[in-house]
Amino acid sequence: MSPARILVVDDTPSNLKLLGDLLAVKGYAVTTAASGEEALSKMAAETPDLVVLDADPQLVDPHTIGAIGVVATYLEGRRFDW
């Protein structure tokens, strides 16, 4: 069984590295992104099993957070109803 894929999104490099390293040590396949736009791009390239997101409005506006949720749901193959 392959390890769960986790996308970590944070605009603070030290936070990104710390969480990424901690998850990698636990055996997860970790991808990182420094912005919401970068996260969407990486999600399009490879579907993560989980997205850990710093919801700071300076990093990601509410529309991008919503888009990440919609994209994740779509890529998982589920119907997204508001």
Secondary structure, DSSP 8 states (H G I E B T S, - for coil): ----EEEEE-S-HHHHHHHHHHHHHTT-EEEEESSHHHHHHHHHHS--SEEEE---TTT--HHHHHHHHHHHHHHHT-----
